[in-house]
Amino acid sequence: MKVHSPEVERPEGRWPAFIATAAAVALHFALPDTLRAGPPWILAATIGALSVAAAAVRARGRHDLNNALGYTILVVLTGGLLWSSGTLVVALIAGHAKAIDLLRSAAVIWATNVVVFAIVYWRLDAGGPNARERRESHTAGAFLFPQMTLSASSGADTTMAREELWRPTFVDYLFVAFNTSTAFSPTDAPVLTKWAKIAMMMQAFISFSSIVLIAARAVNTL
């Protein structure tokens, strides 16, 4: 059974996003019980069921349902991330958590922040993977990737042909998310849409809280 529609000549691989989703779930298990909304197996079972369902409906060509299930996965992962980061800040202010627990939790939340928002950007940019893979090239979206700015007169014919057919993959969005959490900016890919700007502000705020506020407080109390 084919996993993409016949008109898709260059389907976009879903395995990187699947691995990133599994990593986000695994990181949830590394958090203390006080920073989780519930037992971690509930999140794992929910994401697992949604992922299997998303793959099944995509195999049947139901891209509308695939998108809906993908958005649901985003809501669950983002909700868990926001809960954990907010609870950690409260624990920091209250002064109940040990310094070593703060450091470990801050590292886990920082890594989860990168992975979850990489999935957010990948799922939402330019209509998502189901829409992007139906286009010959990527010329418009929430991010202005360097490959989108190359002029047809700036290189050899083979280079031009390659860039004209270029489309972002999950790694491109992971790179944007990593830079946002590390440098608090997208670096090489300017942000063009309002939803992406809001998402980046959320990601940078979570990163700032985990790196600057929480880690600094933990080191100070060691």
N, C-alpha and C positions, 0 to 999 in steps of 0.2 A: 504493500500500500504506500502510495506516495504521500509525503508529508507537506507538500506544497502544491499550489495550483499549477496547471500545465503552462500558463502564460508566464510563469516566473522562470527566467533563464538563469539568473544567478541568485538563488535563495540565500538569505542571511542566516548564518549558523546560530543556533540557539544554545549550543552547549556551553559557551562561556558564561552566558547569563544564568543558565541552570547551575553551573558550578558556583557562581557568585551567590546565588540564592541559598544554596546548601551551606556555603561558608558563613553567611549571615545567621542562619539557624544554628550552626555549630558554635559560633561566637556567643550566642545567647546562653548556651549551656555553661559558658565560662564565667558568667556573672554570678555574684552572690544572690541568694534567694531574696534578699531584701530589695534588690533592684529589678526584679522581674514581676510582671503583673500576675503571673501564675506559674504553674509547673511548666518547665521548658518543653516537655513532650507534647503539650497541647499546641504550642506554636509549631513544633516540628510536624505533628500530624496534620495540622491545618494547611501548612505550606505544602507538605507532601501531596495531600489530596488535591489541592488546587493546581499544583504543577502537573500532576498526572492527567487531570481533567483538561487542562489547557493544551497539553500535547495531543490528547485524544481528539479534541474538537478541531485542532489545526490539521490533523491528519485527514479529517473529513472535509476540509475546506471551509469550516465555519470560522472565518477570521473575526467576525463580529463577537462571537462568544469567546474566542481566544483572547481578544483585546479586553473584554470585560473581566475575564478571569485573571489576566495579567494585571489589570488595575486593582483588583481585589488583593492580589499578592502584595502589591505596593502598599496598599492601605495597612495591611497586617504588619508588614515589616517596618514601615515608617512609624506606625503606632507603637510598636514595641521599642523602637529606638528612642522615640520621644519620651516614653514612660521611663525608660532606664536612665536617660540623661537628666530628666527632671528630678527623679528620685535621688540620683547621685548628688545633684546640687543641693537638694534639701538636706541630705545626710551631711554634706560638707558644712553647711551653715549651722546645723544643729550640733556638729562636733561629736557625733556618736561613732562614726566609722574610724577604724584604725588607719594609720598612714599607709601601710603596705596594701591594705584593701583598696584604698583610694587610688593608689598608683596602678594596681592591676585593673581595677574597674575602668579607670580613665583610658588605659591602653586598649582595652576590649571595646569600649564605646567609640574610641577614635577609629579603630579599624572597621567596626560595624558601620560607622558613619560614611566612610569611603565607599564601602561595598554597596550599601543600600542606595545611596544617591547616584552611584554609577548605574544601578538598575533603573532608577527613576529617569535619568537622562536618556538612557537607551530605550526605555519603553515609550516615552512621551515625545521625543524629538521627531519632528517632521512626520507626525502621524504614527510613529512606532515602526517596528521592524516589518510588519505586514505591509505597510504602505511604502516604506523605503525600498524594499526588494522588488517592487513593481516598477520602479523608476530606473532608467538607464544610468543616471548619475545623480549625485547629491548636490543640488545647486541652491537650496534654501532650507533653512531650519532655525532652531533656537541658537545655534552656535556657528560662528564663522570660522570654520577650520581652515588652516593654511592652504590645503589642497583646493579649496573653493575659490581662492583669490588668485591662483596662477593664471596668467594670461596665455592665450593660445599662441602668442608670438614670443613667448619667453623661453622656448626650448625647442628641442628636436621633435620631429614628427612622432617618434615612438613615445617620447615623454608626454606630448600633448594628448595622444590617444589614451594613454594610461590614466592621466588626470581627468580627462573628460568622462571616463567611466568610473571614476572613484566614488565610493560610498563609505561612510563611516561604519566601523564595526564596534563590538562591545569594548574592545581595548581602547579605542579612542575616547569613549565616554568614561572608562575607568581612569584614564590619564587626566581628564578634566576634573573628575571627582577627587583624585589624589592631590592635584595641585590646589584645588579649592580648600581642602582640609589642611594642607601644609603651608601654602603661601597666602591663604585667604583671598585668592583671585584665580581666574581661569587661565592665566598666563598667555598661552599661544592661541586661545580660541575665545575671542570676544563674545559676550552674551548679547543676543539680539531681541529676545522676546521677554515679556513681563513675567510669565510663569517661571521661566528659567532663572530670571533675576531673583524672584522671591525664593525659589528653591535653593539657589546658591547662598542667599542671605541666611536661610535656615541652617544649611550645612556649615557655613562658616561660623555661625553662632555656637552650634553644638561643638565644633572643633575647638573654638576659642575657650569654651567653658571647660572642656575636658583637658586641654593642654595647659592653658595659662592659669585658670583659677584653681582647678582641682589638683593638678600635678604640683603646682607651686605650693599650695597649702600642705600637701602631703610631705613634700621634701622639707618644708619648714618645721614639721613636727617629728621628723625622724630623729 
